[in-house]
Amino acid sequence: MRTDTNLSIDTEAIALSLKNQSRCSDSELKEILVRARQMKGLEADDVAALCTISDPEILADLFRCASEVKEEIYGKRLVLFTPLYVSNLCRNDCAYCAFRTSNKGIARRALSMDEIAAETASLIDEGHKRVLLVAGESYPRDGFDYILKAIDKVYSVKRGSGEIRRVNVNVAPLEKADFVRLKDHNIGTYQIFQETYHREAYAKVHLRGRKTDFDWRLAAMDRAFEAGIDDVGIGVLFGLADWRYELLAMHQHIRHLEKRFGVGPHTISVPRLEPAEGADLASHPPHPVSDLAFRKLVAILRLMVPYTGIIMSTRESADIRRETFALGVSQISAGSRTNPGGYSDDEKKSAAQFSLGDVRSLDDVVADVARLGYTPSFCTGCYRLGRTGADFMDLAKPGDIKTHCAPNGLSSFLEYLMDYGKPATQKAGMISIANSLESMDPEPRRRAKIMLEKIRQGRRDVFC
Ligand code: SF4
């Protein structure tokens, strides 16, 4: 059943905007950056104009502006999660993905519930609290029930005081009725990427299966919202089409959701094409995005939708990840494996979806992030207190969310350090916590101190 969303990407408007704004003067670009500092988001023409920046001085101003906005809204927090791949079965044929159905050379595997429990236990023992459950776009015998059972299984695993407290889900676009069932299983964010908003580019790389239907995928978030899921994550696989086009199309998608449902996506993911076994195109992106353009697009996104989380995966190298934290990234995956069974059972060797640029362990990433002055956060408080969708934005926009997130981030970080951190990580972490407390406003600092004391005394899962 097709949903009538009235959503279509207006390619002519994008082309016009890019053409007109290419003539923007330096002073006009600077004016846009002044407006961006007000943290009210940007209109399409502003986004198109910022895409044209090449002057080093204005580029530096763009990066500075994005850093300031990031700091003002998110402080020093960086939320950590990891993907949990439960299956690499897939009926689609995406030219950039190792799981594509035409790739006959890889071992296929859908984890049993016991195997999912073993994977979950490994992740909990590493210190994770949030996972993104991922599956290829076809399921074993039980159909979609397999995913629902997998979610329940992840939540059911306890290891002392360790547990997964938030399961986000990245699975194929669903009918509305299945989105309703998904919501009933206590998920955090439902995430799906359009891959590319460029219809022709999309057709060239999606060769078989349900995913060939561009409109079905584009309307997925409408169906999710209609089903009551108000916490959704969108994304683009950068490299399939011109990144400037993708930003403006994403802008249209977000404005559509805001207009229709009163709230946009909770997160935006920014994967770049990376080599994948049996998928040559992934090594030769049709529209490669240079490191400089990538940093630029992250900074522009930060200004375009200041209150929307930006997710950076381990596709990128440690260096690029570090650089983009300051430019607007608010969530990162760490210690990731992209093959089913990759955390607990590497013996069975199933194929990974793509190559990783950052293969460090969670603890190494935590130590690095702390040394850079950030607070690695494992907090799941908002979602568990029902602060999602419009309720989250109502808190976030006046800046109130900081009084919750900053103390919650610190208490979840201390919990990690005490239960899982290696000595060197603990040392770096304690310094980072002390510095964060010092730079906090009085009220959140008061709250944070009380919460940290509770963690020191042995309480766990303390949030406000
Ligand atoms: S990208 Fe997703 S849908 Fe496409 S082949 Fe890979 S797993 Fe299947």
Boltz pocket constraint, residues with backbone or C-beta under 6 A from the ligand:
constraints:
  - pocket:
      binder: B
      contacts: [[A, 89], [A, 90], [A, 91], [A, 92], [A, 93], [A, 94], [A, 97], [A, 98], [A, 99], [A, 100], [A, 101], [A, 135], [A, 136], [A, 137], [A, 211]]
      max_distance: 6.0
